[in-house]
Amino acid sequence: MRRMASSITARGVAATVGVGPKRGRSIVHKFAHERYTVAILARDLERLSRFADEIPASWNPTSFTDIKTDSLEKSLAISFLDAFLCTQQVLSGMVKRRRGTILFTG
């Protein structure tokens, strides 16, 4: 774990699980651009560190037409279980605070 910021912004925290080189990376950059504090998680620590280093930098989002079908199918298969497990971890805190948002993409 690497801490990049010392405080949470007024906009809140955007946690992105499964940050990959295309969709996840684009989502993280969008939230960072909108001045959210971003938390990123991925299986590949080396690649994740490179993404963390570039968050304040400029970026080029992937075109929808460039996404390959097999890549989408693999992403969907992984995403359902990941989303369920992550939601279990954050939901109790959101219910306690009586606020929060969970966005599912993909």
PyMOL CGO cylinders between C-alpha atoms (Angstrom):
from pymol import cmd
from pymol.cgo import CYLINDER

trace = [
    CYLINDER, 0.00, 0.00, 0.00, 1.27, 3.43, -0.89, 0.3, 1, 1, 1, 1, 1, 1,
    CYLINDER, 1.27, 3.43, -0.89, -0.28, 6.59, 0.48, 0.3, 1, 1, 1, 1, 1, 1,
    CYLINDER, -0.28, 6.59, 0.48, -0.31, 9.38, -2.07, 0.3, 1, 1, 1, 1, 1, 1,
    CYLINDER, -0.31, 9.38, -2.07, -2.31, 12.09, -0.28, 0.3, 1, 1, 1, 1, 1, 1,
    CYLINDER, -2.31, 12.09, -0.28, -2.61, 13.19, 3.30, 0.3, 1, 1, 1, 1, 1, 1,
    CYLINDER, -2.61, 13.19, 3.30, -6.30, 14.09, 3.32, 0.3, 1, 1, 1, 1, 1, 1,
    CYLINDER, -6.30, 14.09, 3.32, -9.61, 13.28, 1.70, 0.3, 1, 1, 1, 1, 1, 1,
    CYLINDER, -9.61, 13.28, 1.70, -10.97, 15.92, -0.63, 0.3, 1, 1, 1, 1, 1, 1,
    CYLINDER, -10.97, 15.92, -0.63, -14.35, 17.54, -0.17, 0.3, 1, 1, 1, 1, 1, 1,
    CYLINDER, -14.35, 17.54, -0.17, -15.65, 15.59, -3.16, 0.3, 1, 1, 1, 1, 1, 1,
    CYLINDER, -15.65, 15.59, -3.16, -15.00, 12.26, -1.43, 0.3, 1, 1, 1, 1, 1, 1,
    CYLINDER, -15.00, 12.26, -1.43, -13.15, 9.06, -2.24, 0.3, 1, 1, 1, 1, 1, 1,
    CYLINDER, -13.15, 9.06, -2.24, -13.46, 7.07, -5.47, 0.3, 1, 1, 1, 1, 1, 1,
    CYLINDER, -13.46, 7.07, -5.47, -12.23, 3.49, -4.98, 0.3, 1, 1, 1, 1, 1, 1,
    CYLINDER, -12.23, 3.49, -4.98, -11.52, 1.69, -8.23, 0.3, 1, 1, 1, 1, 1, 1,
    CYLINDER, -11.52, 1.69, -8.23, -10.94, -2.04, -7.96, 0.3, 1, 1, 1, 1, 1, 1,
    CYLINDER, -10.94, -2.04, -7.96, -9.26, -3.88, -10.80, 0.3, 1, 1, 1, 1, 1, 1,
    CYLINDER, -9.26, -3.88, -10.80, -7.41, -0.96, -12.36, 0.3, 1, 1, 1, 1, 1, 1,
    CYLINDER, -7.41, -0.96, -12.36, -6.21, -2.09, -15.75, 0.3, 1, 1, 1, 1, 1, 1,
    CYLINDER, -6.21, -2.09, -15.75, -4.48, -0.27, -18.58, 0.3, 1, 1, 1, 1, 1, 1,
    CYLINDER, -4.48, -0.27, -18.58, -7.67, 0.82, -20.30, 0.3, 1, 1, 1, 1, 1, 1,
    CYLINDER, -7.67, 0.82, -20.30, -11.08, 1.13, -18.67, 0.3, 1, 1, 1, 1, 1, 1,
    CYLINDER, -11.08, 1.13, -18.67, -10.01, 1.19, -15.02, 0.3, 1, 1, 1, 1, 1, 1,
    CYLINDER, -10.01, 1.19, -15.02, -7.21, 3.61, -15.74, 0.3, 1, 1, 1, 1, 1, 1,
    CYLINDER, -7.21, 3.61, -15.74, -9.60, 5.93, -17.58, 0.3, 1, 1, 1, 1, 1, 1,
    CYLINDER, -9.60, 5.93, -17.58, -12.06, 5.85, -14.68, 0.3, 1, 1, 1, 1, 1, 1,
    CYLINDER, -12.06, 5.85, -14.68, -9.34, 6.71, -12.16, 0.3, 1, 1, 1, 1, 1, 1,
    CYLINDER, -9.34, 6.71, -12.16, -8.11, 9.64, -14.24, 0.3, 1, 1, 1, 1, 1, 1,
    CYLINDER, -8.11, 9.64, -14.24, -11.65, 10.97, -14.62, 0.3, 1, 1, 1, 1, 1, 1,
    CYLINDER, -11.65, 10.97, -14.62, -12.30, 10.95, -10.87, 0.3, 1, 1, 1, 1, 1, 1,
    CYLINDER, -12.30, 10.95, -10.87, -8.86, 12.46, -10.13, 0.3, 1, 1, 1, 1, 1, 1,
    CYLINDER, -8.86, 12.46, -10.13, -9.57, 15.20, -12.69, 0.3, 1, 1, 1, 1, 1, 1,
    CYLINDER, -9.57, 15.20, -12.69, -12.86, 15.90, -10.88, 0.3, 1, 1, 1, 1, 1, 1,
    CYLINDER, -12.86, 15.90, -10.88, -10.83, 16.38, -7.67, 0.3, 1, 1, 1, 1, 1, 1,
    CYLINDER, -10.83, 16.38, -7.67, -11.79, 13.16, -5.89, 0.3, 1, 1, 1, 1, 1, 1,
    CYLINDER, -11.79, 13.16, -5.89, -9.31, 11.34, -3.71, 0.3, 1, 1, 1, 1, 1, 1,
    CYLINDER, -9.31, 11.34, -3.71, -8.73, 8.07, -5.57, 0.3, 1, 1, 1, 1, 1, 1,
    CYLINDER, -8.73, 8.07, -5.57, -7.94, 4.66, -4.13, 0.3, 1, 1, 1, 1, 1, 1,
    CYLINDER, -7.94, 4.66, -4.13, -6.76, 2.11, -6.68, 0.3, 1, 1, 1, 1, 1, 1,
    CYLINDER, -6.76, 2.11, -6.68, -6.49, -1.66, -6.37, 0.3, 1, 1, 1, 1, 1, 1,
    CYLINDER, -6.49, -1.66, -6.37, -5.18, -4.27, -8.80, 0.3, 1, 1, 1, 1, 1, 1,
    CYLINDER, -5.18, -4.27, -8.80, -3.49, -7.67, -8.79, 0.3, 1, 1, 1, 1, 1, 1,
    CYLINDER, -3.49, -7.67, -8.79, -0.31, -6.43, -10.51, 0.3, 1, 1, 1, 1, 1, 1,
    CYLINDER, -0.31, -6.43, -10.51, 1.51, -4.21, -8.00, 0.3, 1, 1, 1, 1, 1, 1,
    CYLINDER, 1.51, -4.21, -8.00, 4.19, -3.08, -10.45, 0.3, 1, 1, 1, 1, 1, 1,
    CYLINDER, 4.19, -3.08, -10.45, 1.65, -1.92, -13.03, 0.3, 1, 1, 1, 1, 1, 1,
    CYLINDER, 1.65, -1.92, -13.03, -0.49, -0.35, -10.29, 0.3, 1, 1, 1, 1, 1, 1,
    CYLINDER, -0.49, -0.35, -10.29, 2.51, 1.67, -9.09, 0.3, 1, 1, 1, 1, 1, 1,
    CYLINDER, 2.51, 1.67, -9.09, 3.06, 3.00, -12.61, 0.3, 1, 1, 1, 1, 1, 1,
    CYLINDER, 3.06, 3.00, -12.61, -0.61, 4.05, -12.79, 0.3, 1, 1, 1, 1, 1, 1,
    CYLINDER, -0.61, 4.05, -12.79, -0.35, 5.75, -9.40, 0.3, 1, 1, 1, 1, 1, 1,
    CYLINDER, -0.35, 5.75, -9.40, 2.64, 7.75, -10.63, 0.3, 1, 1, 1, 1, 1, 1,
    CYLINDER, 2.64, 7.75, -10.63, 0.73, 9.06, -13.63, 0.3, 1, 1, 1, 1, 1, 1,
    CYLINDER, 0.73, 9.06, -13.63, -2.56, 10.01, -11.94, 0.3, 1, 1, 1, 1, 1, 1,
    CYLINDER, -2.56, 10.01, -11.94, -1.80, 13.74, -11.83, 0.3, 1, 1, 1, 1, 1, 1,
    CYLINDER, -1.80, 13.74, -11.83, -0.47, 13.60, -15.47, 0.3, 1, 1, 1, 1, 1, 1,
    CYLINDER, -0.47, 13.60, -15.47, -2.42, 13.91, -18.70, 0.3, 1, 1, 1, 1, 1, 1,
    CYLINDER, -2.42, 13.91, -18.70, -4.10, 10.86, -20.21, 0.3, 1, 1, 1, 1, 1, 1,
    CYLINDER, -4.10, 10.86, -20.21, -5.71, 9.52, -23.38, 0.3, 1, 1, 1, 1, 1, 1,
    CYLINDER, -5.71, 9.52, -23.38, -8.85, 7.45, -22.80, 0.3, 1, 1, 1, 1, 1, 1,
    CYLINDER, -8.85, 7.45, -22.80, -9.36, 4.25, -24.79, 0.3, 1, 1, 1, 1, 1, 1,
    CYLINDER, -9.36, 4.25, -24.79, -11.86, 4.47, -27.60, 0.3, 1, 1, 1, 1, 1, 1,
    CYLINDER, -11.86, 4.47, -27.60, -14.93, 2.25, -27.20, 0.3, 1, 1, 1, 1, 1, 1,
    CYLINDER, -14.93, 2.25, -27.20, -14.35, 0.85, -30.68, 0.3, 1, 1, 1, 1, 1, 1,
    CYLINDER, -14.35, 0.85, -30.68, -10.85, -0.36, -29.66, 0.3, 1, 1, 1, 1, 1, 1,
    CYLINDER, -10.85, -0.36, -29.66, -12.13, -2.73, -26.93, 0.3, 1, 1, 1, 1, 1, 1,
    CYLINDER, -12.13, -2.73, -26.93, -11.78, -6.39, -28.01, 0.3, 1, 1, 1, 1, 1, 1,
    CYLINDER, -11.78, -6.39, -28.01, -14.64, -8.84, -27.33, 0.3, 1, 1, 1, 1, 1, 1,
    CYLINDER, -14.64, -8.84, -27.33, -12.45, -11.42, -25.56, 0.3, 1, 1, 1, 1, 1, 1,
    CYLINDER, -12.45, -11.42, -25.56, -11.06, -8.71, -23.29, 0.3, 1, 1, 1, 1, 1, 1,
    CYLINDER, -11.06, -8.71, -23.29, -14.60, -7.63, -22.36, 0.3, 1, 1, 1, 1, 1, 1,
    CYLINDER, -14.60, -7.63, -22.36, -15.72, -11.21, -21.67, 0.3, 1, 1, 1, 1, 1, 1,
    CYLINDER, -15.72, -11.21, -21.67, -12.75, -11.84, -19.36, 0.3, 1, 1, 1, 1, 1, 1,
    CYLINDER, -12.75, -11.84, -19.36, -13.34, -8.55, -17.57, 0.3, 1, 1, 1, 1, 1, 1,
    CYLINDER, -13.34, -8.55, -17.57, -17.02, -9.33, -16.99, 0.3, 1, 1, 1, 1, 1, 1,
    CYLINDER, -17.02, -9.33, -16.99, -16.26, -12.80, -15.61, 0.3, 1, 1, 1, 1, 1, 1,
    CYLINDER, -16.26, -12.80, -15.61, -13.85, -11.35, -13.05, 0.3, 1, 1, 1, 1, 1, 1,
    CYLINDER, -13.85, -11.35, -13.05, -15.89, -8.25, -12.29, 0.3, 1, 1, 1, 1, 1, 1,
    CYLINDER, -15.89, -8.25, -12.29, -19.02, -9.88, -10.87, 0.3, 1, 1, 1, 1, 1, 1,
    CYLINDER, -19.02, -9.88, -10.87, -17.31, -11.65, -7.98, 0.3, 1, 1, 1, 1, 1, 1,
    CYLINDER, -17.31, -11.65, -7.98, -14.96, -8.72, -7.33, 0.3, 1, 1, 1, 1, 1, 1,
    CYLINDER, -14.96, -8.72, -7.33, -17.89, -6.31, -7.16, 0.3, 1, 1, 1, 1, 1, 1,
    CYLINDER, -17.89, -6.31, -7.16, -19.76, -8.53, -4.73, 0.3, 1, 1, 1, 1, 1, 1,
    CYLINDER, -19.76, -8.53, -4.73, -16.78, -8.94, -2.38, 0.3, 1, 1, 1, 1, 1, 1,
    CYLINDER, -16.78, -8.94, -2.38, -15.84, -5.26, -2.44, 0.3, 1, 1, 1, 1, 1, 1,
    CYLINDER, -15.84, -5.26, -2.44, -19.43, -4.19, -1.82, 0.3, 1, 1, 1, 1, 1, 1,
    CYLINDER, -19.43, -4.19, -1.82, -19.57, -6.43, 1.23, 0.3, 1, 1, 1, 1, 1, 1,
    CYLINDER, -19.57, -6.43, 1.23, -16.51, -4.63, 2.63, 0.3, 1, 1, 1, 1, 1, 1,
    CYLINDER, -16.51, -4.63, 2.63, -17.74, -1.04, 2.21, 0.3, 1, 1, 1, 1, 1, 1,
    CYLINDER, -17.74, -1.04, 2.21, -21.50, -1.35, 2.60, 0.3, 1, 1, 1, 1, 1, 1,
    CYLINDER, -21.50, -1.35, 2.60, -21.65, -1.46, 6.39, 0.3, 1, 1, 1, 1, 1, 1,
    CYLINDER, -21.65, -1.46, 6.39, -19.76, 1.84, 6.68, 0.3, 1, 1, 1, 1, 1, 1,
    CYLINDER, -19.76, 1.84, 6.68, -22.01, 3.46, 4.12, 0.3, 1, 1, 1, 1, 1, 1,
    CYLINDER, -22.01, 3.46, 4.12, -25.14, 2.27, 5.93, 0.3, 1, 1, 1, 1, 1, 1,
    CYLINDER, -25.14, 2.27, 5.93, -23.76, 3.55, 9.23, 0.3, 1, 1, 1, 1, 1, 1,
    CYLINDER, -23.76, 3.55, 9.23, -23.10, 7.00, 7.72, 0.3, 1, 1, 1, 1, 1, 1,
    CYLINDER, -23.10, 7.00, 7.72, -26.40, 6.84, 5.81, 0.3, 1, 1, 1, 1, 1, 1,
    CYLINDER, -26.40, 6.84, 5.81, -24.67, 7.94, 2.64, 0.3, 1, 1, 1, 1, 1, 1,
    CYLINDER, -24.67, 7.94, 2.64, -22.40, 6.71, -0.14, 0.3, 1, 1, 1, 1, 1, 1,
    CYLINDER, -22.40, 6.71, -0.14, -22.44, 5.63, -3.72, 0.3, 1, 1, 1, 1, 1, 1,
    CYLINDER, -22.44, 5.63, -3.72, -21.31, 2.43, -5.39, 0.3, 1, 1, 1, 1, 1, 1,
    CYLINDER, -21.31, 2.43, -5.39, -20.80, 2.55, -9.15, 0.3, 1, 1, 1, 1, 1, 1,
    CYLINDER, -20.80, 2.55, -9.15, -20.48, -0.65, -11.14, 0.3, 1, 1, 1, 1, 1, 1,
    CYLINDER, -20.48, -0.65, -11.14, -18.95, -0.37, -14.59, 0.3, 1, 1, 1, 1, 1, 1,
    CYLINDER, -18.95, -0.37, -14.59, -18.33, -2.87, -17.33, 0.3, 1, 1, 1, 1, 1, 1,
]
cmd.load_cgo(trace, "trace")
